[in-house]
Amino acid sequence: MRVLLEPMLGEASWFAGRHGDATALLEQLDDPITVWSVTLAGWREGWDRLVPEGMRIRQAGPWRLAEGRLNGAGLRGFTEVLRAVGLEAEASAIETGLARHRQADPVWRWGNPGWTLDLTGPRVMGIVNVTPDSFSGDGLAGRVEAAIAQGVAMAEAGADLLDVGGESTRPGSLPVAVEEELARVVPVVNGLARAVSIPIAVDTSKPEVMRAALEAGAAMINDVTALRGAGLDGDGAGRVRWLAGMDVPVLLMHMADRPEVMQSAPRYDDVVVEVFDFLARRQALAEGCGLRMLACDPGIGFGKSREHNLALLRRRRVFRGLGVPLMLGFSRKRVLGELSGIEIPRGRDGVGHLLSLLADAAILRVHDVVGAKLAARVAAGLRG
């Protein structure tokens, strides 16, 4: 059974729980004003009588879901009922889901000279595109010095890390040959590694590019395929054990199909459950291969319709229940224009920062570093 939990009300106690002692979040179960949106995916026939008042059962494709909203006392009572009828594993799954919300804010320490990234507050990742066809018009393919200068400017503006990508993943884009991607990415990573003192991520799904970028000075991997391209599947899982040996953070994203076809006819029975389940499975595989620093991104705009994107945004805090930091990378994307009425991608930055912070994202992947840092400082001030 997959458990999806999202805090809905009682934000004061919610934030206190995140930053309090290790048991604070579970103790919040006694707080009657803390309301959780609960989805139990995989609810079995015959268990319907156990569902508390206010929850409902529905079918979504192969998923059988029990869903509703429970306050702290109701959620505690539900786990007690499950245990009373011998469903210990199901009760434990709910408590584990709650505990993972508390675990989603680590401090990463790795590498040489020794990077530290404190994710208990939002961190800003500046995007350095070295592609010729960036959807937002900022691609710098073939302009190594300009790309390095852009990354340096972002670091000076307060970026906590940079993300260098040489293969466009916008809808309809085609794959790039390994040799071409290496030629775009490696010189920029190498130059930035010498020029800035913040970690550099390489945005790629190709193991050859990952290796070369790490050798050139990159310190993180950002993979839109969640390591599918690198071989993290079935018997191929051993092919990414070398990455665990590098001991670098890896960012896993959900993308339906491939960029060239992902927006042709995206379909889900329940997009929130399916994206959560995909990321949970990829995370488990990655951890099984020895990767210890992971973040997840639900992939707004990657194989999702407008309705799918809106559903993910409405239930954005569900993804904290993966127990790892949440990254949101929907800077300037079309769905922001649909929400705001702003047609020009560059004009959508403020909307993106706002939604990322409302989602409690640990990493904001952005084009506008100055605006994102300002928004993060304001949000921190409001939260005390």
C-alpha positions as CSV (number, residue, x, y, z in Angstrom):
1,M,0.0,0.0,0.0
2,R,1.3,3.5,-0.9
3,V,0.4,6.3,1.6
4,L,0.2,9.9,0.5
5,L,-0.2,12.5,3.2
6,E,-0.4,16.3,2.9
7,P,-0.7,18.8,5.7
8,M,-3.7,21.1,4.9
9,L,-4.3,23.3,8.0
10,G,-2.6,24.2,11.2
11,E,0.5,25.6,9.5
12,A,1.9,27.2,12.7
13,S,2.2,23.7,14.3
14,W,3.3,22.2,11.0
15,F,6.3,24.5,10.7
16,A,7.1,24.0,14.4
17,G,7.0,20.3,13.9
18,R,9.4,20.5,10.9
19,H,12.0,22.3,12.9
20,G,11.5,20.9,16.3
21,D,12.8,17.7,17.8
22,A,12.6,14.3,16.1
23,T,9.3,13.3,17.5
24,A,7.5,16.6,17.1
25,L,5.7,15.7,13.9
26,L,4.2,12.5,15.3
27,E,3.2,14.3,18.5
28,Q,1.2,16.6,16.3
29,L,-1.3,13.8,15.8
30,D,-2.9,15.0,19.1
31,D,-3.3,18.5,17.6
32,P,-6.9,18.8,16.6
33,I,-6.3,21.7,14.2
34,T,-3.7,19.9,12.1
35,V,-5.6,18.4,9.2
36,W,-4.0,15.9,6.8
37,S,-5.2,15.0,3.4
38,V,-4.9,11.2,3.3
39,T,-4.7,9.0,0.2
40,L,-4.2,5.3,0.6
41,A,-3.4,3.8,-2.8
42,G,-3.9,0.0,-3.0
43,W,-6.7,-0.2,-0.5
44,R,-8.1,-3.7,-0.5
45,E,-11.6,-5.1,-1.0
46,G,-13.1,-5.9,2.4
47,W,-11.4,-3.1,4.2
48,D,-14.1,-0.5,3.4
49,R,-15.7,-0.9,6.9
50,L,-12.4,0.3,8.5
51,V,-12.4,3.7,6.7
52,P,-13.2,6.5,9.1
53,E,-16.2,8.8,8.5
54,G,-15.3,11.4,5.9
55,M,-13.1,9.2,3.8
56,R,-14.3,7.6,0.5
57,I,-13.3,4.7,-1.7
58,R,-12.8,5.2,-5.4
59,Q,-11.2,3.3,-8.4
60,A,-8.7,5.1,-10.6
61,G,-7.5,2.6,-13.3
62,P,-5.6,-0.1,-11.5
63,W,-5.5,1.9,-8.2
64,R,-8.1,1.5,-5.5
65,L,-7.9,4.6,-3.4
66,A,-9.2,5.5,0.1
67,E,-9.1,9.3,0.5
68,G,-10.3,12.1,2.7
69,R,-9.2,14.5,5.3
70,L,-8.5,13.6,8.9
71,N,-7.4,15.7,11.8
72,G,-4.7,14.5,14.2
73,A,-7.0,12.6,16.5
74,G,-8.8,11.0,13.5
75,L,-5.5,9.8,12.0
76,R,-4.3,8.4,15.3
77,G,-7.6,6.6,15.8
78,F,-7.4,5.2,12.3
79,T,-4.0,3.6,12.9
80,E,-5.3,2.1,16.2
81,V,-8.2,0.6,14.3
82,L,-5.9,-0.9,11.8
83,R,-3.7,-2.5,14.4
84,A,-6.7,-3.8,16.3
85,V,-7.7,-5.9,13.3
86,G,-4.2,-7.1,12.6
87,L,-3.2,-4.7,9.9
88,E,0.1,-3.7,11.5
89,A,1.9,-3.1,8.2
90,E,-0.8,-0.7,7.0
91,A,-0.7,1.2,10.4
92,S,3.0,1.4,10.2
93,A,2.9,2.7,6.6
94,I,0.8,5.7,7.7
95,E,3.2,6.5,10.6
96,T,6.2,6.1,8.2
97,G,4.6,8.5,5.8
98,L,4.2,11.0,8.5
99,A,7.8,10.6,9.7
100,R,9.1,11.1,6.1
101,H,7.6,14.5,6.1
102,R,9.9,15.4,9.0
103,Q,13.0,13.7,7.3
104,A,12.7,15.7,4.1
105,D,15.1,18.5,5.2
106,P,18.7,17.2,5.4
107,V,22.0,18.9,5.3
108,W,24.1,17.3,2.5
109,R,27.9,17.1,3.0
110,W,30.1,15.6,0.4
111,G,33.1,15.8,-1.9
112,N,36.4,17.4,-2.0
113,P,37.0,20.4,-1.2
114,G,34.0,19.5,0.9
115,W,30.5,20.8,-0.1
116,T,27.7,21.6,2.4
117,L,24.2,22.3,1.3
118,D,21.7,23.0,4.0
119,L,18.2,22.1,2.7
120,T,16.3,23.1,5.9
121,G,15.5,26.3,4.0
122,P,14.9,26.9,0.3
123,R,18.1,27.0,-1.9
124,V,18.2,28.6,-5.4
125,M,19.6,26.7,-8.4
126,G,20.5,28.9,-11.3
127,I,19.9,27.5,-14.8
128,V,22.8,27.7,-17.3
129,N,21.4,26.5,-20.7
130,V,24.0,25.5,-23.3
131,T,21.4,24.4,-25.8
132,P,20.4,26.1,-29.1
133,D,16.7,25.8,-28.6
134,S,15.8,26.7,-25.0
135,F,12.0,27.3,-24.6
136,S,12.7,30.5,-22.6
137,G,15.2,31.9,-25.2
138,D,18.3,31.8,-23.0
139,G,20.2,29.0,-24.8
140,L,23.9,29.6,-25.1
141,A,25.1,26.6,-27.1
142,G,28.5,27.3,-28.6
143,R,29.1,30.3,-26.4
144,V,31.3,29.0,-23.7
145,E,32.5,32.3,-22.3
146,A,29.0,33.7,-22.3
147,A,27.7,30.7,-20.4
148,I,30.5,30.9,-17.9
149,A,29.8,34.6,-17.4
150,Q,26.1,33.9,-16.8
151,G,26.9,31.3,-14.2
152,V,29.4,33.6,-12.5
153,A,26.8,36.4,-12.4
154,M,24.2,34.0,-10.9
155,A,26.7,33.0,-8.2
156,E,27.4,36.6,-7.4
157,A,23.7,37.2,-7.2
158,G,23.4,34.6,-4.5
159,A,22.7,31.3,-6.3
160,D,23.4,28.4,-3.9
161,L,24.2,26.0,-6.8
162,L,24.2,26.0,-10.7
163,D,22.7,23.6,-13.2
164,V,24.4,23.2,-16.6
165,G,22.5,21.4,-19.3
166,G,23.4,20.7,-22.9
167,E,20.4,18.8,-24.2
168,S,17.0,20.5,-24.6
169,T,14.1,18.7,-23.0
170,R,11.3,21.0,-24.0
171,P,8.3,19.4,-25.6
172,G,9.0,18.2,-29.1
173,S,12.8,18.3,-28.8
174,L,15.0,15.6,-30.2
175,P,17.9,13.7,-28.5
176,V,21.4,15.0,-28.8
177,A,24.4,12.8,-29.6
178,V,26.7,12.1,-26.7
179,E,29.6,13.8,-28.5
180,E,27.6,17.0,-29.1
181,E,26.4,17.1,-25.5
182,L,29.9,16.6,-24.2
183,A,31.2,19.4,-26.4
184,R,28.5,21.8,-25.1
185,V,28.7,20.9,-21.4
186,V,32.2,20.0,-20.4
187,P,34.0,23.3,-21.2
188,V,31.3,25.2,-19.4
189,V,31.4,23.0,-16.3
190,N,35.2,23.2,-16.3
191,G,35.2,26.9,-16.5
192,L,32.6,27.4,-13.9
193,A,34.3,25.0,-11.5
194,R,37.4,27.3,-11.6
195,A,35.4,30.5,-11.3
196,V,32.7,29.9,-8.6
197,S,32.7,28.4,-5.2
198,I,29.2,26.8,-5.2
199,P,28.3,23.3,-6.4
200,I,27.6,22.7,-10.1
201,A,25.0,20.2,-11.2
202,V,25.0,18.7,-14.7
203,D,21.6,18.3,-16.2
204,T,21.9,15.1,-18.3
205,S,20.5,11.5,-18.6
206,K,23.6,10.1,-20.3
207,P,26.2,8.2,-18.1
208,E,29.0,9.3,-20.4
209,V,28.1,13.0,-19.9
210,M,27.7,12.4,-16.1
211,R,31.2,10.9,-15.8
212,A,32.9,13.6,-17.9
213,A,31.1,16.5,-16.2
214,L,32.0,15.1,-12.7
215,E,35.7,14.8,-13.9
216,A,35.5,18.4,-15.1
217,G,34.3,19.7,-11.7
218,A,30.6,19.1,-11.5
219,A,29.4,18.0,-8.0
220,M,25.8,16.9,-8.6
221,I,23.6,15.1,-11.2
222,N,20.2,16.3,-12.3
223,D,18.5,13.6,-14.4
224,V,15.1,14.2,-16.0
225,T,14.7,10.5,-16.6
226,A,15.4,9.6,-12.9
227,L,18.4,7.5,-14.0
228,R,16.4,5.4,-16.5
229,G,18.9,6.5,-19.2
230,A,21.8,5.6,-16.9
231,G,20.5,2.0,-16.5
232,L,18.7,2.1,-13.1
233,D,16.3,-0.6,-14.0
234,G,16.1,-4.3,-13.2
235,D,19.3,-6.2,-14.0
236,G,20.8,-2.9,-15.2
237,A,20.9,-1.4,-11.8
238,G,24.5,-2.4,-11.3
239,R,25.4,0.0,-14.1
240,V,24.9,3.0,-11.8
241,R,26.8,1.7,-8.8
242,W,29.8,3.7,-10.1
243,L,27.7,6.8,-9.4
244,A,27.2,5.8,-5.8
245,G,31.0,5.5,-5.6
246,M,31.3,9.1,-6.6
247,D,29.1,10.0,-3.6
248,V,27.4,13.0,-5.1
249,P,23.8,14.2,-4.8
250,V,21.4,13.0,-7.5
251,L,18.2,14.8,-8.5
252,L,15.4,12.4,-9.8
253,M,12.6,13.8,-11.9
254,H,9.4,12.4,-13.3
255,M,8.9,12.6,-17.1
256,A,6.3,10.6,-19.0
257,D,7.9,9.1,-22.1
258,R,10.4,11.1,-24.2
259,P,10.5,14.9,-24.8
260,E,9.7,14.5,-28.5
261,V,6.4,12.8,-27.8
262,M,5.6,13.5,-24.1
263,Q,3.0,16.2,-24.7
264,S,1.2,14.4,-27.6
265,A,-1.5,12.8,-25.4
266,P,-0.5,12.5,-21.8
267,R,-2.8,10.3,-19.8
268,Y,-3.0,9.3,-16.1
269,D,-5.7,7.5,-14.0
270,D,-4.6,9.7,-11.1
271,V,-1.6,11.9,-11.8
272,V,-0.7,12.6,-8.2
273,V,-0.7,9.0,-7.1
274,E,1.2,7.8,-10.2
275,V,3.9,10.5,-10.1
276,F,4.4,9.9,-6.4
277,D,4.6,6.1,-6.9
278,F,7.1,6.5,-9.8
279,L,9.4,8.7,-7.7
280,A,9.1,6.4,-4.7
281,R,10.1,3.4,-6.8
282,R,13.0,5.3,-8.4
283,Q,14.2,6.5,-5.1
284,A,14.1,3.0,-3.6
285,L,16.1,1.6,-6.6
286,A,18.6,4.4,-6.3
287,E,19.0,3.8,-2.5
288,G,19.4,0.1,-3.2
289,C,22.4,1.0,-5.4
290,G,24.0,3.0,-2.6
291,L,23.0,6.5,-3.6
292,R,22.6,8.4,-0.3
293,M,21.8,12.0,-1.3
294,L,18.6,12.2,-3.3
295,A,16.0,14.9,-4.2
296,C,12.9,14.4,-6.2
297,D,11.0,16.6,-8.7
298,P,7.5,15.8,-9.9
299,G,8.3,17.2,-13.3
300,I,5.8,20.0,-13.9
301,G,5.3,20.3,-17.7
302,F,7.1,17.0,-18.6
303,G,4.4,14.8,-20.1
304,K,1.5,16.5,-18.3
305,S,-1.6,18.4,-19.6
306,R,-2.7,21.6,-18.0
307,E,-5.1,19.7,-15.8
308,H,-2.3,17.3,-14.7
309,N,0.0,20.2,-13.8
310,L,-2.7,21.9,-11.8
311,A,-3.4,18.7,-9.9
312,L,0.2,18.4,-9.0
313,L,0.5,22.0,-8.0
314,R,-2.7,21.8,-5.8
315,R,-1.3,18.8,-4.0
316,R,2.3,19.8,-4.1
317,R,3.1,19.1,-0.4
318,V,2.3,15.4,-0.9
319,F,5.8,14.9,-2.4
320,R,7.5,15.8,0.9
321,G,6.2,12.4,2.0
322,L,8.9,10.8,-0.1
323,G,11.3,11.7,2.7
324,V,13.8,13.5,0.5
325,P,14.1,17.1,-0.5
326,L,11.7,18.4,-3.1
327,M,13.0,20.2,-6.1
328,L,10.7,22.2,-8.4
329,G,11.9,23.2,-11.8
330,F,9.0,24.9,-13.6
331,S,10.6,28.3,-14.0
332,R,8.8,30.3,-16.9
333,K,6.8,27.3,-18.0
334,R,3.6,27.4,-20.0
335,V,1.4,26.4,-17.0
336,L,2.5,29.5,-15.2
337,G,1.4,31.6,-18.1
338,E,-2.0,29.8,-18.1
339,L,-2.3,30.6,-14.4
340,S,-1.2,34.2,-14.6
341,G,-2.1,35.3,-18.1
342,I,1.5,36.3,-18.7
343,E,2.5,35.3,-22.2
344,I,6.2,36.2,-22.2
345,P,8.2,33.4,-20.4
346,R,10.5,35.9,-18.7
347,G,7.6,37.7,-17.1
348,R,6.4,34.5,-15.2
349,D,9.4,34.4,-12.8
350,G,7.5,35.8,-9.8
351,V,4.7,33.3,-10.2
352,G,7.1,30.4,-10.3
353,H,9.0,31.6,-7.2
354,L,5.7,32.0,-5.3
355,L,4.4,28.5,-6.1
356,S,7.8,26.9,-5.4
357,L,7.8,28.4,-1.9
358,L,4.2,27.6,-1.2
359,A,5.1,24.0,-2.1
360,D,7.8,24.0,0.5
361,A,10.4,23.2,-2.1
362,A,14.0,22.8,-0.9
363,I,15.5,23.6,-4.3
364,L,14.1,26.2,-6.6
365,R,15.5,25.7,-10.1
366,V,15.2,29.1,-11.7
367,H,16.3,31.5,-14.4
368,D,15.9,34.5,-12.2
369,V,18.2,34.1,-9.2
370,V,17.8,37.6,-7.8
371,G,14.0,37.3,-7.7
372,A,14.1,33.8,-6.2
373,K,16.5,34.8,-3.5
374,L,14.3,37.8,-2.6
375,A,11.2,35.6,-2.5
376,A,13.0,33.1,-0.3
377,R,14.1,35.7,2.2
378,V,10.6,37.1,2.4
379,A,9.1,33.6,3.0
380,A,11.7,32.9,5.7
381,G,10.8,36.2,7.4
382,L,7.1,35.3,7.4
383,R,7.8,31.9,8.9
384,G,10.0,33.4,11.6
